[in-house]
Amino acid sequence: MSLQSRVEGLRARIQRACERADRDPASIELLPVSKKQPLALIREAAALGFTRFGENYVQEGADKAAATPGLSFVLLGPLQRNKARPALQSFAAIQSLDRPELAGRLRHLAEELDVVRPVWIQVDLWDEATKLGGCTEAALPALLDALGGDTRLPLQGLMAIPPPEEAGAFAQLAALRERLQQELGLPLRLSMGMSGDLEEAIAAGSDQIRIGTAFFGERLY
Ligand SMILES: *Cc1c(COP(=O)(O)O)cnc(C)c1O
């Protein structure tokens, strides 16, 4: 199947999900996740009008960013402290901020590099140590403290990767977003929903769906 027909299929899924949820499709950001996909496909997506891509690995994203001036990449994968500098240099936003030490490191480096990079907090609602990363609800206040409202790292939203088959996870995240918006007095976007569950995520209020395989096809390497 061509990239174009996969994208058309996705647009139709988003359209139907929005009709059922009484939402405006234009309000849903479709973020293509290009990890382990070749540059040629990213360029094909760019030709269809996509300019922003999600990547999981700092080095891979940095290489792709260097090869595609005019496109921007956001980091979705776990970030080690020792990769914080290249991450800030190569990515337009960090969507996987999940612990206070990392926030501190990013603030220090953002000042040193004189950059502004929107951040999203990755939420882990399940308190189990998964290798996916994420900040538990109990640990959120410490993370927000460490972020300290730094204008170089404006908080844009919450990102989550709920375990499959976890009924109610999307609604829990939506409720957490509401609560934090009230507490912080700022609008927060919600990034949830992937290839297999974008309909449920849109119904629950997601603003950004992150689509890898349903957009690009199977990951290659
Ligand atoms: C890989 C990945 C995606 C895309 O997953 P698909 O199931 O291929 O759509 C979305 N978000 C994150 C954080 C990922 O790591």
The ligand as an SDF file (V2000), in Angstrom:
LIG
                    3D

 15 15  0  0  0  0  0  0  0  0999 V2000
    6.3670    3.7430   18.3330 C   0  0  0  0  0  0  0  0  0  0  0  0
    5.5610    4.7340   19.0690 C   0  0  0  0  0  0  0  0  0  0  0  0
    4.3400    5.1940   18.5580 C   0  0  0  0  0  0  0  0  0  0  0  0
    3.7110    4.6650   17.2870 C   0  0  0  0  0  0  0  0  0  0  0  0
    3.2840    3.3590   17.4720 O   0  0  0  0  0  0  0  0  0  0  0  0
    2.4180    2.6150   16.3410 P   0  0  0  0  0  0  0  0  0  0  0  0
    1.7490    1.5250   17.0780 O   0  0  0  0  0  0  0  0  0  0  0  0
    3.3990    2.1210   15.3150 O   0  0  0  0  0  0  0  0  0  0  0  0
    1.4620    3.5990   15.7790 O   0  0  0  0  0  0  0  0  0  0  0  0
    3.6830    6.1790   19.2800 C   0  0  0  0  0  0  0  0  0  0  0  0
    4.1630    6.6820   20.4160 N   0  0  0  0  0  0  0  0  0  0  0  0
    5.3350    6.2640   20.9450 C   0  0  0  0  0  0  0  0  0  0  0  0
    5.8290    6.8690   22.2080 C   0  0  0  0  0  0  0  0  0  0  0  0
    6.0570    5.2710   20.2940 C   0  0  0  0  0  0  0  0  0  0  0  0
    7.1990    4.8480   20.8470 O   0  0  0  0  0  0  0  0  0  0  0  0
  1  2  1  0
  2  3  1  0
  2 14  2  0
  3  4  1  0
  3 10  2  0
  4  5  1  0
  5  6  1  0
  6  7  2  0
  6  8  1  0
  6  9  1  0
 10 11  1  0
 11 12  2  0
 12 13  1  0
 12 14  1  0
 14 15  1  0
M  END
$$$$
